[in-house]
Amino acid sequence: MDKAIMLDRIKDHYSFQTDVDFAKFLGITPQTFSNWKSRNSFDAELLYNKCPELNPSWLLCGKEPMITESKIQELQVNEAKSPYILRKKLTYLEDEIKVLSQADKIMSESGSQIKKAIKLLTDKLQLTEKELQQVLKKKG
């Protein structure tokens, strides 16, 4: 299996957005990580030490599964407690709050505009009703 693809799969598994973030996690420079990908190689021992749930057969030969079955259940429990995952969730929630706050502001501003428009239309309606009554009185 292509080592660059394997590195991308590991990076995705850990939810790293960039190669730089993943390199920092591994304790290597981004240049080293880039070299691994371009040379289609990596330090399997380092990866296994940093990512112990990886299946050694997958790391060495590309033989599936990527994660050992015994580690999958552990990961599901521990993933929710991962500082990286929790930071990502915090960032996501903070961004959502900002978006909703902006939407709330827009809605309240447009709400006052809508109220003004309703008032203007109501005033026009009343004037038109009066005008109609006057026209009907003149004819009757």
C-alpha positions as CSV (number, residue, x, y, z in Angstrom):
1,M,0.0,0.0,0.0
2,D,1.2,3.5,-0.8
3,K,2.8,5.0,2.4
4,A,1.5,8.5,1.6
5,I,-2.1,7.2,1.5
6,M,-1.4,5.3,4.8
7,L,-0.2,8.6,6.4
8,D,-3.3,10.4,5.2
9,R,-5.5,7.7,6.6
10,I,-3.8,7.9,10.0
11,K,-4.0,11.7,9.9
12,D,-7.7,11.4,9.1
13,H,-8.2,8.9,11.9
14,Y,-6.9,11.4,14.4
15,S,-8.9,14.2,12.8
16,F,-5.8,16.4,12.0
17,Q,-6.7,19.0,9.5
18,T,-3.2,19.7,8.3
19,D,0.1,17.7,7.7
20,V,1.8,20.3,10.0
21,D,-0.5,19.5,12.9
22,F,0.0,15.8,12.4
23,A,3.8,16.2,12.2
24,K,3.7,18.2,15.5
25,F,1.7,15.3,17.1
26,L,4.4,12.8,15.9
27,G,7.2,15.0,17.2
28,I,8.8,15.5,13.7
29,T,9.2,18.5,11.5
30,P,6.7,19.2,8.7
31,Q,9.6,18.8,6.3
32,T,10.3,15.3,7.6
33,F,6.6,14.5,7.2
34,S,6.7,15.9,3.7
35,N,9.8,13.8,2.9
36,W,8.0,10.7,4.1
37,K,5.1,11.3,1.7
38,S,7.2,12.2,-1.3
39,R,9.6,9.3,-0.8
40,N,6.8,6.9,0.0
41,S,8.3,5.9,3.3
42,F,7.8,6.5,7.1
43,D,9.2,5.5,10.4
44,A,6.9,2.6,11.3
45,E,8.3,2.3,14.9
46,L,7.7,6.0,15.6
47,L,4.2,5.8,14.2
48,Y,3.4,2.7,16.3
49,N,4.8,4.3,19.4
50,K,2.7,7.5,18.9
51,C,-0.3,5.6,17.6
52,P,-0.3,2.3,19.5
53,E,-3.8,1.3,18.3
54,L,-2.5,0.9,14.7
55,N,-2.3,-2.6,13.6
56,P,1.4,-3.5,13.2
57,S,0.6,-5.7,10.2
58,W,-1.1,-2.7,8.5
59,L,1.9,-0.5,9.3
60,L,4.5,-2.9,7.9
61,C,2.6,-4.6,5.1
62,G,-0.6,-2.6,4.5
63,K,-2.7,-5.6,5.6
64,E,-6.1,-4.5,6.9
65,P,-7.5,-3.6,9.3
66,M,-5.7,-0.4,10.1
67,I,-6.8,-0.5,13.8
68,T,-6.6,-3.6,15.8
69,E,-10.0,-4.9,16.8
70,S,-9.1,-4.9,20.5
71,K,-8.3,-1.2,20.3
72,I,-11.5,-0.1,18.5
73,Q,-13.7,-0.3,21.5
74,E,-11.1,1.4,23.7
75,L,-10.8,4.2,21.1
76,Q,-14.5,4.7,21.1
77,V,-14.5,5.4,24.8
78,N,-11.2,7.3,24.9
79,E,-11.8,9.4,21.8
80,A,-14.5,11.4,23.5
81,K,-11.9,12.3,26.2
82,S,-9.1,13.2,23.8
83,P,-7.9,16.7,24.4
84,Y,-7.5,17.2,20.7
85,I,-11.1,16.1,20.0
86,L,-12.4,18.2,22.9
87,R,-10.5,21.3,21.6
88,K,-12.0,20.7,18.1
89,K,-15.5,20.4,19.6
90,L,-14.9,23.6,21.6
91,T,-13.8,25.5,18.6
92,Y,-16.7,24.2,16.6
93,L,-19.2,25.1,19.3
94,E,-17.7,28.6,19.7
95,D,-18.0,29.1,15.9
96,E,-21.6,28.0,16.0
97,I,-22.3,30.4,18.9
98,K,-20.8,33.3,16.8
99,V,-22.9,32.4,13.8
100,L,-26.1,32.1,15.8
101,S,-25.4,35.4,17.5
102,Q,-24.9,37.1,14.2
103,A,-28.1,35.5,12.9
104,D,-29.9,36.6,16.0
105,K,-28.7,40.2,15.5
106,I,-29.7,40.2,11.9
107,M,-33.1,38.8,12.8
108,S,-33.7,41.4,15.5
109,E,-32.6,44.1,13.1
110,S,-34.8,42.8,10.3
111,G,-37.6,42.3,12.8
112,S,-37.6,46.0,13.6
113,Q,-37.6,46.7,9.9
114,I,-40.5,44.4,9.4
115,K,-42.4,46.1,12.2
116,K,-41.8,49.5,10.5
117,A,-43.1,48.1,7.2
118,I,-46.2,46.6,8.9
119,K,-46.9,50.0,10.5
120,L,-46.5,51.8,7.2
121,L,-48.8,49.3,5.5
122,T,-51.3,49.5,8.3
123,D,-51.3,53.3,8.0
124,K,-51.8,53.1,4.3
125,L,-54.6,50.6,4.7
126,Q,-56.4,52.9,7.2
127,L,-56.0,55.9,4.8
128,T,-57.3,53.8,1.9
129,E,-60.3,52.7,3.9
130,K,-61.1,56.3,4.9
131,E,-60.7,57.3,1.2
132,L,-63.1,54.5,0.2
133,Q,-65.7,55.5,2.7
134,Q,-65.5,59.2,1.5
135,V,-65.9,58.1,-2.1
136,L,-68.9,55.9,-1.2
137,K,-70.5,58.7,0.8
138,K,-70.3,61.0,-2.2
139,K,-71.9,58.5,-4.4
140,G,-74.6,57.5,-2.0
